[in-house]
């Protein structure tokens, strides 16, 4: 519980750069004294810099509690899932099943985009600057970037303006990552602001493909986003526990293995 809370505090500070003790206590549902002790420990590790009433992310490059760029955990599985997702998108395009696709932020989605060696004949919408740049290097691709505030280091774009833009869009197919999927099939993410964007996105998406390696199955994270149903597919690796996959299948989820 403590290590998970420290990871959540670090993720929050990396997204919004700073936060007050009371804000963190409210979001993580613990006492302000617990947060103060956590911040002291994170400061000793060189991850945060404390100030009166709050903390900010350290300007240095300490040893982080989180994977670097989200790729340290299960890198081979992530790469395999990303490559399979790129193939799956190509299959959908060849069958002319979709006229638009959304590619959301995430380390496994980035692996997917790097594996795409073909022109995407429909408009690709993304909330990520790196993904937009990678796809945009092929001049034949039509790429649309959601508007809003850019968050480092993920280079994702979200917030009120991005959500407003979704009011004018629809997606035949959305590829997205997740920080966790619990036993009941609920998707999670680390940040409440990004969860709000994802909730809005899911209402305009006809087909949703979630990319998640085996380590994320049967676990929970900070913010619950949505429960999977028959409109979802889960693309995972061969190490995914069958006990969880069977529960997801009962919800109508289509399982695809890399």
N, C-alpha and C positions, 0 to 999 in steps of 0.2 A: 504493500500500500504506500509506504513512504517513498520508495524508489519511483513508483508510478506517479506520485504527486510531484516529486522533484522534476521528472520529465515534463509533466504538464506545465509546471511553472516556467521551465526553460522555454518550452514551445510558445507559450503565451508571450513571453518577453521577446523572443526572437521575431514574432509576428508584429507586435505593436511597440517594441523597443523599450517601453517602461510601463509600470503599473503600480498602483498603491497597494499597501498591505490589506486594507479593508476590501478593495475590489477583488484581490486574489482569494481572500478568505471567503467572500461571498460566492465566487465562481466555483471554488473547490469544496465548499460546504464544510470548512473546518474553522477553528478559532484563529483569531489574529495572532495569538502567541505561537501557535503551530506554524503559521506562515513566517513569522519573524525568525523562528529557529531554522526553518527550511532555507530562508534567504541567507542566514549566517553561514550555513553549510555550503550553499552554492557560491557565496562570496569567497569562502576559503578555498574552493576549487578553482577560483578565477573565472567563473562563468558569469556572475552578475556583479554589479557595483551598487551597494546599498546607499540610500540617502534617507533623510528623515521622512518617515511615512511611506516609503516605497523602495523600489529598486529598478535599475535599468540593466539591459544586457551589456556585458563587458565589451569594450572596444577591441580587446585583444583576441587571440585565437586559442583559447584554452582547450584542454581535452574535454570534449562534450559528453554529456550523458546520452545524447541522441546520436544516431548514425549520421555520418557525414553525407549530406545531400540525400539522406534516406536510403542509401544504397549499401550500407555495411551489412545489414541483416539479409541473409538469403540472396546474395547478388546473382548467383547462377539461376536460381528459380525465377527471379524478377526478369532476367534477360530472356529466359525461355518463354515466360508468360507474355512479355512484350512482343516477341517475335511471332508467337501464335496469334496474338491480337491483331498484328499487322496483316497476317494471312487471312484471318477471319473477316476483317474489314474488306479485303480484296474480294473474298467470296461473296459478300453481300453486294458489293458494287457490280461484280460480274453478273449476278442474278438480277440486277436492277431493282433490288428490294428497297433501296433508300435513295432519297434525293437531297439529304443534308445529314451532316454528322458533326457532333460536338466532341471535342477531345479536352478533357479537363486536366488540371494540374495533378502531378504525382510522379514519383520516380519511376514507377512501372509504365505509366503512360509515356514518359520521356523515352524509355527503352523501346516502346512500341513505335513511336514516331521516328526514332533513329533507324529502325529496321525497315521503314517504308521506302521501297526503291521504285515506286511507280507513281504515276500522276493520279491524283484523286479527282475524278471527274465531276464532283459535286462540291458545293461550298463547305469548307471546314471551319467551324467556329471554335475558338479556344479562349480560355481565360489566362493563358500563360504566354509571356513574352518569348521565352526560349522555344516553346513549341511553334509559335507563330513564325519566328525567325527560321527555324529548321525547315518547316513546310514551305515558307515563302522563298527559300533559295531555289526552288523549282518554279520558274516563272509561269508554268502552266497550271499551277495550283491556285485556286481561289480561296483566300484565307481571310477570315473576319475575326477581329480581336474585340472581346468585351471591353467596355469602358469602365473606368473607376480608378481607385488607388492601387499602385503597385506595391506589393509587399515583398521584402527581401528576407531571407535568401531564396525563397521559392520562386520569385519573379511572377507570382500569380496576381491577377487583377480582380478585386472584388469590392463589395460595398454597395451602397444605395444605387449608384448610377449603373453598375453592372446588372443589378436585379431589375431595374427599370427597363433596361435594354431587352431583357428576356421576355418582357410583356409583348414585344413585337416580333418574337422569333418562335419557331417550332423546330423540333429535332426529330427526324425519323429514327436516329440512332445516337446514343450517347455512350462514350467510353469514359469511365471514371475510376479512380482509385478509392481507397478507404483506409482509415487507420485501424479499424477492427470490425469484425462481424461476430455478434454474440450467438449463443446457441439457438436463440429464438429467431435469428435472421435479421436482426436490426443492424444497420450500418452506422458507423461512428466517424467523427473527425475530431481533431484536437481543438478547433477554434469555433466559437459560437457565431462569429461573423461569416465564416466560410460555410458553416452549417446552414445559415439562412439562405445563402446563394444556392447551395445544393438542393435544399427543399424546393425552392422556386424552379430550379432546373428540372427536377423530376416531374413536376406538374406539366411540363411542355414536351416531355420526351416519350415517344412511343415504345422504343426498345432501349433498354439500359444494360450495358455490359460492364460488370464490376470486375476489375483486375485485382486479385489479392493472393499472395502466396500463403502457404499452409500455416505460417506462424501467426497470421492475423485471424484465423478461424477459431471460433469458440471463445473469443476474448472481447473485452469492452474497452472503450476509451473515454474521453471527457464528455463529448456532446453527441447525443443520439440524434440521427438524421431521419431515417425512415426504415420501415421494414420491407424486405424484399417480397415480391409476389410474382405472378406469372409473366409480368412484363420484363422481368430481370433474367439475365444470364450471369453466371459466375464463372470466370476464367481463372483457373488456379493450377497448381502443379501436382505432380504425381504423389507427393507426400501428404496431400490433404487428407485428414482423418475422415474415413467413411461415415463415422457416427454423425458428424456434422453435415456432411453432404446429403445424407439421407433425410435429415430434418429439413434442409433447405429444399430438397426435391418435393417434400410434402407441401411446401408453400407454393409449388408450381414453378420453382426456379430451374432454369435450364443449366446444367453443369457441363462445362467444357474444360478439358485438361490439356495442358501444354505438353 
